[in-house]
Amino acid sequence: KHTPEMAELNDNTPAICAEGLTKNFVSAGEASPTNRALDNVSLSIPRGCICGLLGPNGAGKTTLLRIINNILVADAGTVSILGLPVSMGTTSPLIGYMPEERGLYDRMRIEEQIMYFGMLKGGDRRRLREVMDEYLELFNLSGDKRRRIKELSKGNQQKVQIIATLVHEPQVVMLDEPFSGFDPINGELLRQLIERLNRKGTTIVLSSHNMEAVERMCNRIAMIDHGHIMLDGDLTEIKERYRDGSLIISTRGELHLPLLLDSGIIQSIDAWSDAHAQRGFTYRMTLKPDVPNSELLRVVSMQGDIIRFEEHLPSLNEIFLGITAR
């Protein structure tokens, strides 16, 4: 059984380090590689973070995850997990990887399936059963563990796949579209489980198109498009980098917009649809250059009570759309 002590870690050793990864595929009917899925990709994911791996369909996310998990071999470049070069024998037990596609055996029973995958990862049978029972209880599957996979709904199959990914207690977890097939209740259960694992020191990589979930859970983001890393870093710093200087203002009563524009200090103003606004009227405003925020406060307050005033930071979805559009 492989243990965390195998890797000689220091404070700067990342959970995942990919350097110069390139991967080409041969298209149908071609004799030589014509599709470059990854193009000199380098990425370092620190230990203990929750990192969102984002990108449009066909961007190279799945190829990157498969190379990290030693399912595919890169044409060039290297990958290490917790300081160890990727190999089936050494790093595989340290990783829990759940692909987007179902990887379960239809005729196996739930408990047999989970134990089978845990044993493949070098887990101790007694400990695997303890962890499995805990997760089955969490996902309300304790009474169904003798049922066969083919008898389960899509959502319950997803639960089994998640448990099979986590049962050997890996240090690095990679989940590809983990919320697929989940209703809001089970989605919240999974979110709480991921955050609990992270508090214990597990590094989590989430590949998902659910921008709201990624923004809520992740403290780091890596964005890939056309085989290149387009964005990589702390989520808060990224949002600061892409801020546009606009302000969000909510007032108790509706504002008279032409009068505000006549003040000469506002460059643009729009009604703002805000899912978190519970009352009043909300607007997004951009000031003309060199106009202080205090002047906007003064002008708006002449029309009514201000109940919210803050700088607008772009959502992860806005950043994603802006980068992929370019």
Secondary structure, DSSP 8 states (H G I E B T S, - for coil): ---GGGS---TT--SEEEEEEEEEE--TT-SS--EEEEEEEEEEE-TT-EEEEE--TTSSHHHHHHHHTTSS--SEEEEEETTEE--TTTTGGGEEEE-SS----TTSBHHHHHHHHHHHTT--HHHHHHHHHHHHHHTT-GGGTTSBGGGS-HHHHHHHHHHHHHTT--SEEEEESTTTT--HHHHHHHHHHHHHHHHTT-EEEEE-S-HHHHHHH-SEEEEEETTEEEEEEEHHHHHHHT--S-EEEEESS---HHHHHTTS-EEEEEE---TT--SSEEEEEEE-TT--HHHHHHHHHTTS-EEEEEE----HHHHHHHHHH-
